[in-house]
Amino acid sequence: MSDSAFETLADSLLATLEEALADHVDAELQGGILTVDGDAGTWIVNKHAPTRQIWLSSPVSGARHYAYDAGVGQWQDTRGGGDLLAVLGAELGVELNWQAP
């Protein structure tokens, strides 16, 4: 994946997450970093360009890294723990959907 393709996918994902979460929790996207304040603490979702991954820091599940799998159109845990939207949505109690641009 090219740098520009990664940036497009990652920026789309982060903007979609901020919008989807805004009605349920305090979510703020700034400089490629999404900060989400929920009942259990603070989640940080950010893009990591050198590895072309999305990184999640969660007060519930800890740190995880996600790489985009074009075959299924999802950000998959690099250690086999499922997709980002399912994990984050379950932890926050919100249904999350995203489509690659």
BALUMRO-658400 format. One record per residue: x, y, z of N, C-alpha, C, O in turn. Coordinates in steps of 0.001 Angstrom, whole numbers, plus 500000, padded with zeros to 6 digits. Each point is the difference from the previous one (the first is absolute). Layout:
// BALUMRO-658400
r neast X nnorth Y nup Z caeast X canorth Y caup Z ceast X cnorth Y cup Z oeast X onorth Y oup Z;
...
// end
This chain:
// BALUMRO-658400
r neast 500851 nnorth 498831 nup 500000 caeast 499149 canorth 501169 caup 500000 ceast 500899 cnorth 501235 cup 500000 oeast 500990 onorth 500060 oup 500729;
r neast 498657 nnorth 500908 nup 498456 caeast 500780 canorth 501235 caup 499925 ceast 499736 cnorth 500875 cup 501227 oeast 499015 onorth 499815 oup 500714;
r neast 501881 nnorth 501132 nup 499511 caeast 499821 canorth 500927 caup 501123 ceast 498698 cnorth 500787 cup 499867 oeast 499276 onorth 500184 oup 500978;
r neast 500434 nnorth 500278 nup 497807 caeast 498787 canorth 500805 caup 499817 ceast 498738 cnorth 499153 cup 500174 oeast 499001 onorth 500489 oup 500527;
r neast 501032 nnorth 498252 nup 499039 caeast 498839 canorth 499123 caup 500194 ceast 499773 cnorth 499750 cup 501483 oeast 498861 onorth 500018 oup 500467;
r neast 502217 nnorth 499749 nup 500277 caeast 499867 canorth 499806 caup 501442 ceast 499405 cnorth 501245 cup 500652 oeast 499068 onorth 499894 oup 500796;
r neast 501456 nnorth 501270 nup 498878 caeast 499512 canorth 501253 caup 500593 ceast 498515 cnorth 500199 cup 499718 oeast 499248 onorth 500409 oup 500884;
r neast 500328 nnorth 499305 nup 497888 caeast 498589 canorth 500136 caup 499629 ceast 499129 cnorth 499061 cup 500832 oeast 498984 onorth 500416 oup 500556;
r neast 501422 nnorth 498306 nup 499526 caeast 499227 canorth 499023 caup 500770 ceast 499964 cnorth 500370 cup 501487 oeast 498937 onorth 499992 oup 500622;
r neast 502219 nnorth 500328 nup 499936 caeast 500090 canorth 500298 caup 501431 ceast 499215 cnorth 501261 cup 500354 oeast 499282 onorth 500023 oup 500999;
r neast 500852 nnorth 501024 nup 498187 caeast 499267 canorth 501236 caup 500281 ceast 498497 cnorth 499780 cup 499902 oeast 499241 onorth 500534 oup 500809;
r neast 500322 nnorth 498683 nup 498206 caeast 498583 canorth 499691 caup 499858 ceast 499492 cnorth 499245 cup 501232 oeast 498940 onorth 500321 oup 500538;
r neast 501814 nnorth 498685 nup 499897 caeast 499619 canorth 499222 caup 501172 ceast 499881 cnorth 500880 cup 501239 oeast 498989 onorth 499947 oup 500701;
r neast 502025 nnorth 500857 nup 499575 caeast 499991 canorth 500827 caup 501207 ceast 498867 cnorth 501018 cup 499986 oeast 499363 onorth 500227 oup 501028;
r neast 500378 nnorth 500389 nup 497824 caeast 498904 canorth 500969 caup 499898 ceast 498646 cnorth 499315 cup 500206 oeast 499117 onorth 500547 oup 500660;
r neast 500724 nnorth 498255 nup 498771 caeast 498756 canorth 499246 caup 500162 ceast 499794 cnorth 499611 cup 501456 oeast 498889 onorth 500104 oup 500520;
r neast 502180 nnorth 499445 nup 500145 caeast 499896 canorth 499636 caup 501417 ceast 499609 cnorth 501198 cup 500854 oeast 499135 onorth 499893 oup 500869;
r neast 501508 nnorth 501257 nup 498879 caeast 499666 canorth 501192 caup 500786 ceast 498524 cnorth 500348 cup 499853 oeast 499323 onorth 500279 oup 500990;
r neast 500186 nnorth 499705 nup 497795 caeast 498599 canorth 500344 caup 499742 ceast 499049 cnorth 498989 cup 500638 oeast 498999 onorth 500379 oup 500608;
r neast 501320 nnorth 498329 nup 499251 caeast 499126 canorth 498948 caup 500528 ceast 499964 cnorth 499994 cup 501524 oeast 498966 onorth 499695 oup 500594;
r neast 502138 nnorth 500634 nup 500032 caeast 500084 canorth 499952 caup 501457 ceast 499495 cnorth 501267 cup 500683 oeast 499661 onorth 499974 oup 501184;
r neast 500288 nnorth 501121 nup 498086 caeast 499671 canorth 501304 caup 500585 ceast 498669 cnorth 500029 cup 500745 oeast 499860 onorth 500749 oup 500967;
r neast 499172 nnorth 498464 nup 498612 caeast 498693 canorth 499989 caup 500658 ceast 499990 cnorth 499163 cup 501277 oeast 499039 onorth 500056 oup 500768;
r neast 502022 nnorth 499169 nup 499465 caeast 500016 canorth 499057 caup 501118 ceast 501042 cnorth 500309 cup 501066 oeast 499775 onorth 499766 oup 501187;
r neast 501369 nnorth 500761 nup 498380 caeast 501108 canorth 500302 caup 500915 ceast 500693 cnorth 501265 cup 499517 oeast 499694 onorth 500517 oup 498925;
r neast 501234 nnorth 499972 nup 501871 caeast 500793 canorth 501158 caup 499603 ceast 501124 cnorth 499513 cup 499092 oeast 500902 onorth 499302 oup 500461;
r neast 499059 nnorth 501055 nup 498253 caeast 501000 canorth 499578 caup 499020 ceast 500535 cnorth 501223 cup 499272 oeast 499236 onorth 500837 oup 499521;
r neast 502101 nnorth 499255 nup 500402 caeast 500613 canorth 501142 caup 499327 ceast 501155 cnorth 499532 cup 499132 oeast 500900 onorth 499303 oup 500468;
r neast 499067 nnorth 501086 nup 498264 caeast 501045 canorth 499665 caup 499041 ceast 500858 cnorth 501230 cup 499784 oeast 499505 onorth 501064 oup 499629;
r neast 501791 nnorth 498777 nup 500608 caeast 500918 canorth 501117 caup 499823 ceast 501359 cnorth 499461 cup 499576 oeast 500603 onorth 499189 oup 500702;
r neast 499876 nnorth 501271 nup 498136 caeast 501314 canorth 499607 caup 499530 ceast 500171 cnorth 498511 cup 499770 oeast 501080 onorth 499461 oup 500242;
r neast 497885 nnorth 499867 nup 499299 caeast 500091 canorth 498571 caup 499739 ceast 499880 cnorth 499129 cup 501235 oeast 500265 onorth 498800 oup 499942;
r neast 499336 nnorth 501795 nup 501176 caeast 499827 canorth 499263 caup 501251 ceast 498574 cnorth 500214 cup 500502 oeast 499569 onorth 501131 oup 500224;
r neast 499707 nnorth 497761 nup 499948 caeast 498639 canorth 500046 caup 500526 ceast 500045 cnorth 499652 cup 501481 oeast 500453 onorth 498919 oup 500377;
r neast 499081 nnorth 501990 nup 500451 caeast 499934 canorth 499781 caup 501440 ceast 498540 cnorth 499823 cup 500378 oeast 499157 onorth 500841 oup 499686;
r neast 500554 nnorth 498054 nup 500994 caeast 498627 canorth 499664 caup 500369 ceast 499941 cnorth 499822 cup 501515 oeast 500681 onorth 499141 oup 500560;
r neast 498507 nnorth 501671 nup 500090 caeast 499811 canorth 499882 caup 501441 ceast 498676 cnorth 499308 cup 500272 oeast 498936 onorth 500506 oup 499645;
r neast 501142 nnorth 498330 nup 500991 caeast 498819 canorth 499221 caup 500333 ceast 499970 cnorth 499677 cup 501478 oeast 500854 onorth 500453 oup 500763;
r neast 498153 nnorth 498759 nup 499642 caeast 499825 canorth 499648 caup 501412 ceast 501194 cnorth 499249 cup 500581 oeast 500321 onorth 500167 oup 501177;
r neast 500335 nnorth 499011 nup 498014 caeast 501105 canorth 499170 caup 500495 ceast 501353 cnorth 500693 cup 499927 oeast 500997 onorth 499475 oup 500496;
r neast 499041 nnorth 501716 nup 498880 caeast 501271 canorth 500711 caup 499871 ceast 500141 cnorth 500655 cup 498640 oeast 499015 onorth 500421 oup 499393;
r neast 502230 nnorth 499660 nup 500130 caeast 500289 canorth 500679 caup 498741 ceast 500598 cnorth 499031 cup 498990 oeast 500944 onorth 499269 oup 500299;
r neast 498491 nnorth 500741 nup 498507 caeast 500499 canorth 499220 caup 498878 ceast 500729 cnorth 500960 cup 499070 oeast 499560 onorth 501132 oup 499798;
r neast 501545 nnorth 498421 nup 499641 caeast 500728 canorth 500765 caup 498999 ceast 500086 cnorth 499139 cup 498743 oeast 500440 onorth 498851 oup 500049;
r neast 499132 nnorth 501722 nup 498823 caeast 500091 canorth 499324 caup 498708 ceast 500805 cnorth 500927 cup 499101 oeast 499624 onorth 501151 oup 499781;
r neast 501490 nnorth 498334 nup 499700 caeast 500819 canorth 500854 caup 499142 ceast 500591 cnorth 499212 cup 498845 oeast 500129 onorth 498776 oup 500044;
r neast 500222 nnorth 501970 nup 498927 caeast 500630 canorth 499362 caup 498853 ceast 501514 cnorth 499979 cup 500222 oeast 500575 onorth 500946 oup 500538;
r neast 500048 nnorth 497972 nup 499042 caeast 501440 canorth 499852 caup 500107 ceast 500533 cnorth 499745 cup 498592 oeast 500052 onorth 498862 oup 499532;
r neast 500342 nnorth 502227 nup 499806 caeast 500379 canorth 499942 caup 498589 ceast 501184 cnorth 499078 cup 499706 oeast 499958 onorth 499293 oup 498993;
r neast 501104 nnorth 500674 nup 501835 caeast 501137 canorth 499138 caup 499650 ceast 499629 cnorth 498523 cup 499834 oeast 500599 onorth 499300 oup 499184;
r neast 498426 nnorth 500228 nup 501580 caeast 499584 canorth 498601 caup 499902 ceast 498694 cnorth 499835 cup 499220 oeast 499546 onorth 498881 oup 499759;
r neast 499864 nnorth 502241 nup 499854 caeast 498693 canorth 500012 caup 499311 ceast 498949 cnorth 499263 cup 500823 oeast 499267 onorth 499146 oup 499500;
r neast 500688 nnorth 501216 nup 501775 caeast 499065 canorth 499387 caup 500928 ceast 499213 cnorth 501063 cup 500747 oeast 500387 onorth 501167 oup 500064;
r neast 498488 nnorth 498387 nup 500501 caeast 499240 canorth 500789 caup 500951 ceast 500304 cnorth 499399 cup 501370 oeast 499898 onorth 498788 oup 500190;
r neast 500471 nnorth 502056 nup 500749 caeast 500320 canorth 499528 caup 501343 ceast 498891 cnorth 500410 cup 500959 oeast 499494 onorth 501121 oup 499944;
r neast 500139 nnorth 497961 nup 500931 caeast 498973 canorth 500238 caup 501007 ceast 500607 cnorth 499819 cup 501383 oeast 500645 onorth 498991 oup 500281;
r neast 499143 nnorth 501991 nup 500569 caeast 500340 canorth 499879 caup 501413 ceast 498675 cnorth 500037 cup 500744 oeast 499271 onorth 500990 oup 499943;
r neast 500424 nnorth 497918 nup 500759 caeast 498700 canorth 499846 caup 500645 ceast 500160 cnorth 499724 cup 501493 oeast 500861 onorth 499217 oup 500401;
r neast 498303 nnorth 501429 nup 500425 caeast 500022 canorth 499691 caup 501427 ceast 499400 cnorth 498622 cup 500300 oeast 500129 onorth 499492 oup 501114;
r neast 499219 nnorth 499913 nup 497893 caeast 499354 canorth 498696 caup 500178 ceast 500896 cnorth 498866 cup 499491 oeast 500259 onorth 499041 oup 500728;
r neast 500208 nnorth 501065 nup 498037 caeast 500744 canorth 498903 caup 499372 ceast 501491 cnorth 500266 cup 499825 oeast 500725 onorth 499120 oup 499535;
r neast 499746 nnorth 502058 nup 500820 caeast 501420 canorth 500308 caup 499859 ceast 500343 cnorth 500520 cup 498614 oeast 499158 onorth 500559 oup 499298;
r neast 502103 nnorth 499242 nup 500326 caeast 500497 canorth 500504 caup 498715 ceast 499846 cnorth 498942 cup 498917 oeast 500294 onorth 498822 oup 500203;
r neast 499233 nnorth 501636 nup 498634 caeast 499834 canorth 499113 caup 498848 ceast 500383 cnorth 500752 cup 498741 oeast 499912 onorth 501226 oup 499936;
r neast 500519 nnorth 498010 nup 499055 caeast 500363 canorth 500571 caup 498708 ceast 499126 cnorth 499351 cup 498937 oeast 499750 onorth 498795 oup 500031;
r neast 499788 nnorth 502029 nup 499021 caeast 499101 canorth 499520 caup 498949 ceast 500546 cnorth 500378 cup 498627 oeast 500407 onorth 501140 oup 499773;
r neast 499596 nnorth 497893 nup 499319 caeast 500416 canorth 500216 caup 498618 ceast 498786 cnorth 499820 cup 499098 oeast 499134 onorth 499165 oup 500262;
r neast 500815 nnorth 501622 nup 498680 caeast 498856 canorth 499927 caup 499094 ceast 500085 cnorth 498748 cup 499137 oeast 501024 onorth 499740 oup 499368;
r neast 497903 nnorth 499494 nup 500611 caeast 499881 canorth 498805 caup 499170 ceast 499017 cnorth 500330 cup 498882 oeast 498787 onorth 500022 oup 500209;
r neast 501754 nnorth 500233 nup 498604 caeast 499159 canorth 500388 caup 498861 ceast 499037 cnorth 498895 cup 499598 oeast 498935 onorth 500282 oup 499452;
r neast 501420 nnorth 498467 nup 500811 caeast 499138 canorth 498876 caup 499636 ceast 498665 cnorth 500014 cup 500710 oeast 498984 onorth 499600 oup 499432;
r neast 501013 nnorth 500860 nup 501813 caeast 498752 canorth 500069 caup 500770 ceast 499564 cnorth 501436 cup 500282 oeast 498913 onorth 500232 oup 500529;
r neast 501949 nnorth 500741 nup 499111 caeast 499652 canorth 501409 caup 500191 ceast 499948 cnorth 500418 cup 501461 oeast 499209 onorth 500865 oup 500375;
r neast 501643 nnorth 498515 nup 500459 caeast 500007 canorth 500300 caup 501439 ceast 501425 cnorth 500196 cup 500497 oeast 500970 onorth 499552 oup 499389;
r neast 499114 nnorth 501137 nup 501746 caeast 501273 canorth 500156 caup 500707 ceast 500099 cnorth 498834 cup 500974 oeast 499295 onorth 499966 oup 501009;
r neast 501583 nnorth 499075 nup 498689 caeast 500123 canorth 498766 caup 500764 ceast 501151 cnorth 500067 cup 501011 oeast 501071 onorth 500532 oup 499707;
r neast 498686 nnorth 498921 nup 501478 caeast 501031 canorth 499916 caup 501039 ceast 501180 cnorth 499207 cup 499455 oeast 499817 onorth 498915 oup 499448;
r neast 501382 nnorth 501617 nup 500701 caeast 501178 canorth 499329 caup 499458 ceast 500345 cnorth 498726 cup 500764 oeast 500833 onorth 499217 oup 499544;
r neast 498538 nnorth 500562 nup 501611 caeast 500222 canorth 498780 caup 500775 ceast 498769 cnorth 499086 cup 499988 oeast 499884 onorth 499092 oup 500824;
r neast 499200 nnorth 501160 nup 498233 caeast 498854 canorth 499115 caup 499842 ceast 498840 cnorth 500244 cup 500939 oeast 499184 onorth 499102 oup 500212;
r neast 500721 nnorth 502080 nup 500354 caeast 498945 canorth 500278 caup 500961 ceast 498742 cnorth 500639 cup 499452 oeast 499262 onorth 500628 oup 500759;
r neast 500462 nnorth 499239 nup 497947 caeast 498771 canorth 500566 caup 499442 ceast 500222 cnorth 501340 cup 499339 oeast 501135 onorth 500432 oup 499802;
r neast 497764 nnorth 500221 nup 499859 caeast 500135 canorth 501283 caup 499315 ceast 499766 cnorth 501169 cup 500960 oeast 499310 onorth 499877 oup 501012;
r neast 501283 nnorth 501245 nup 498634 caeast 499993 canorth 501196 caup 500842 ceast 498594 cnorth 500456 cup 500363 oeast 499728 onorth 500288 oup 501166;
r neast 499378 nnorth 499782 nup 497861 caeast 498660 canorth 500517 caup 500271 ceast 499233 cnorth 499110 cup 500965 oeast 499253 onorth 500498 oup 500842;
r neast 500925 nnorth 498192 nup 499044 caeast 499314 canorth 499077 caup 500905 ceast 500522 cnorth 500154 cup 501424 oeast 499218 onorth 500028 oup 500950;
r neast 502090 nnorth 500070 nup 499199 caeast 500604 canorth 500135 caup 501333 ceast 499603 cnorth 501329 cup 500632 oeast 499502 onorth 500033 oup 501125;
r neast 500715 nnorth 501047 nup 498161 caeast 499696 canorth 501332 caup 500542 ceast 498510 cnorth 500158 cup 500267 oeast 499608 onorth 500535 oup 501037;
r neast 499572 nnorth 499011 nup 498050 caeast 498554 canorth 500088 caup 500172 ceast 499521 cnorth 499224 cup 501217 oeast 499159 onorth 500486 oup 500756;
r neast 501371 nnorth 498306 nup 499437 caeast 499612 canorth 499188 caup 501159 ceast 500426 cnorth 500661 cup 501306 oeast 499247 onorth 500005 oup 500974;
r neast 501944 nnorth 500545 nup 499044 caeast 500496 canorth 500630 caup 501223 ceast 499212 cnorth 501259 cup 500359 oeast 499824 onorth 500306 oup 501179;
r neast 499707 nnorth 500418 nup 497818 caeast 499266 canorth 501245 caup 500242 ceast 498487 cnorth 499818 cup 499960 oeast 499257 onorth 500931 oup 500310;
r neast 500279 nnorth 497879 nup 499310 caeast 498570 canorth 499751 caup 499921 ceast 499318 cnorth 500735 cup 498859 oeast 498852 onorth 500429 oup 500117;
r neast 501878 nnorth 499713 nup 498764 caeast 499497 canorth 500738 caup 498840 ceast 500221 cnorth 499151 cup 498751 oeast 501056 onorth 499387 oup 499846;
r neast 497957 nnorth 500572 nup 499263 caeast 500182 canorth 499298 caup 498728 ceast 500748 cnorth 500927 cup 499053 oeast 499582 onorth 501135 oup 499770;
r neast 501531 nnorth 498374 nup 499680 caeast 500831 canorth 500812 caup 499121 ceast 500080 cnorth 499369 cup 498621 oeast 500174 onorth 498788 oup 499869;
r neast 499699 nnorth 502040 nup 499107 caeast 500109 canorth 499560 caup 498611 ceast 500900 cnorth 500958 cup 499252 oeast 500023 onorth 501199 oup 500277;
r neast 500724 nnorth 498255 nup 498761 caeast 500884 canorth 500813 caup 499176 ceast 500177 cnorth 499313 cup 498667 oeast 500113 onorth 498776 oup 499933;
r neast 499912 nnorth 502010 nup 499005 caeast 500259 canorth 499490 caup 498650 ceast 501243 cnorth 500707 cup 499473 oeast 500122 onorth 501218 oup 500135;
r neast 500786 nnorth 498044 nup 499277 caeast 501192 canorth 500603 caup 499404 ceast 499572 cnorth 500939 cup 498872 oeast 499100 onorth 499680 oup 499225;
r neast 501549 nnorth 501475 nup 500692 caeast 499652 canorth 500954 caup 498925 ceast 500403 cnorth 499485 cup 498624 oeast 499778 onorth 500679 oup 498998;
// end
